[in-house]
Amino acid sequence: MTVPEQQVQPHARRDALTFCVMGVVCFAITIMLQLSGWSLPTAAYALLYIVSAALFLLGVAKIVEPTVSLSITPETICYHHLRGHWCIAWDTIIRFDVPRTHRGQQLEALPYLGFRLRDFEPVLASISPRLMVHLISEQRHLLAAALRRETIDSNDYSAYFDIPESYQAPSGTTYHGLQALFAVRSQQLRELLGYDLYVPINALDRPVDEFCLWLQQLQAHRNAHREP
């Protein structure tokens, strides 16, 4: 029996309306206090207005995020973002798990779900430029954390932040510009952390360890019901 498409609603969208309402209520209370002549310092009123605006804008930011962050079928896993999407085939996935870095003698989990792929080129062919720009920026701190903890004997990280002129894929295809930068950054993260693509945990609908177990179950079910 074929498993129907599974849709993941991101944790980041939760409480969106609550934040909007809290922002409006905070704004209304501040107006009432000011009109009723409460002798609060001007700075206090300014702070209340800033808090109400921040709460409301945070709620709006949550609302405009896609209602589905991951869609999973027996053939593909697709990540959906406000700036675009990427898709990977199950058959190209080598493994998925929580990336971890060394902190002393301990391993520390990072707030991402990582995917290691056999072939990265289909991602380069399908991902939008806007999403590439966002992921490169979003994952800059991930690269910095990996460099600090996994290359402790190195004092020169400039090679990891240089903009490449081109990238030659294993197939022989040469990529330039933004595609080259995204491919090289993914290659660097693969070398340091073991994975090519990363999904932030706030895009998931449950704790990341539980999500990994669920994906393993979907993968096992898929493999058990594949046509010979």
N, C-alpha and C positions, 0 to 999 in steps of 0.2 A: 504494500500500500504506500503510495506517495505521500510524503508529509506536505501539508499545505504551507504556503508562505507564512513565515513568522515575522511579525513586526514588533520592533522594540521601541517603546516610548521613552524618551530620555528623562532621566531623573532631573536634569536641569530645568525642565519645563514645570516641574511640580511647584505648587504654591505661587504660581504667576499672578493669579487674581488676588491672592492674599496680599502680596506685596503692593499691588496697585491700590487696593482698598486701604491698606495701612498708610500709604503715601497720601491719599486723599484725606483720610481722617486726621492725620498729623497736620496737614495743611489747614484743614477747617478749624482744628483746635487752636492753631497758632493765630489765625485770623480773629477768632472769637476772643482770645486772650488780649490781642492788640486793641480790638475795638472796645473791649470792656475796661480798658485802662490799666491793666495789670502792669505794675512797675518793674518789668524785667529789663535788664540791660539790652541795648541795641544788638550787641554781639550774640546774646542768647536767642533773640528773635531770628537773627540771620542764620544761626546754627539750626534752628527748628525748620526754617524754610529749606535749607540745604538738605537736611535729613529727609523731609517729605518729598523733595524732588528726587533724591537718590533712590528712595524706596519705590516711587512710582516708575522711574526709568528702568530700575532693575526688573520690575514686574513686566514692563513693556518688552524689554529685551528677552525675557523668558517666553513671552507670548509669540513673538515673531520667529522663534526658533522652529524648525520643522517638527511636526507632530510625531514623525517617525525618524529615528536616528540610524537604525539598522534594519534592513529587510533581508531576510534569509530564506532562500529557496533551496531545493535539492541540488541546484547547479551553481549558485553564486551567493556571496555575501556582499551587500552593498551598504556603504556608509553615506548617509545623507547629512548635508550641512547647509546652512543658509547660503554659503558661497559656492556650492556645487556638490559633487559626489564622486566617489570612486567605487569600482566593483572588482572583486576578485573571484575566480573560480575555485570551488572546493578542491579540484584536482591539482591546483597549483600551490596549495597550502602545505608546507612542510610541518609546521607546528604553530600553535598559538598558546600564549600564557602571559603571566604578569612579568614584565621586565624587572630585573633586580640588579642593584649595584652593591659593591662591597663598601661597608662602613666599618673599618677595623676588621675584626674577625667575623662580623655578622653580615648577612645579606639583607638589604633593605628594599622592600617593594616600592615601585614607582607607580603613580596614579594613572596607569595606562593599561590597556590590553594590546599586546603586540602580536603581529602576524609575520611569520617568516615564509617567504615565497620561493618557489622554484624559478619563476620567471616574472620579473618586475616590469617588463616592457608593456604588457597590456594595460597596466596602470598608467604609464606615461602616455599611452595613446588615448585614454578616455578621460582622465582627470582634467577639470577646468583650470585655466590659469589663475583665476581668483582663489580657488581652493588651494592650489600649490603655494601661492603667496602667503595665505593664512597659515598653512601647516608649517612652512619654513619658519615663519615668525613665532608661531605658538610653540614649536619644538626646539627653539633656540636654547631655552633654559634646560631642556632635557639633554641636549648635547653638552651643555656646560657642566651639568651634574655628572654625566657619564665621564667626561674628560677629567674632572677633579678626582673622581673615585677609582677610575679604571686605568688611568695613565699617570699615576702619582710620581713616576720617575722622570716625567717630561716637564720641561719648563717653557716649551715653545708650542703653542696651540694655533699659531697663525695659519698653518696649512689647512686646518679644519674650518676656517672662516673665510678663506680666499674664495672669490667667485670664479668658478671654472670656465674656461673658454669653450669646452665641449666635453661630452661624455660618450664613450663608445661602449655600447651594450655587448654582451656575449654573442649576440647574433651578428655583430659587425655593423649594425646601424649606429650612426653618429647623431647625437642630439646636441642642440645648442640652446643658449639663452636660459630661460626659466626652466625648461625641461631638464637641461643639463644640471642646473643647480639643485633641483629637487631630487634627481637621480643620485647625485653625488652625496647629498645630505642623507638620503635613505641608506646609501651604501656605508657611510660613516657610522650611522646608528646601528646598522647590522653588525659591523665590526666590533663596536663597543658593547652593545647590549644584546645582540643576537636576533633582532627583528627588523623588518623593512618598513612596515606600516604600524601606526599607533593610533588607537582610539581612546580618548580621555574617558575616565571612569564616570564623569557626569553625563556622558551620552548613553550610559547603560541604565537598565531598569532594576538592577539588583546588585549586591556586592560582587566585585569582580571575580572573586574565587568561585562563587556560585555560578556566575555567568560562564566561566570557563568550563565548569562541570556540565552545564546545560548544553554548551556548544559541543562538547565531547559526546553527549548523548545523541544530539542531532547528527553528528558525523557518523557515529556507530550505526544509527538507524538507517542513514543514507547508504552506507557501505553494505549493510545486510540486505537491502532491498534493491540493489543495483542489478540491472539486467546482465546476465552472463555474456 
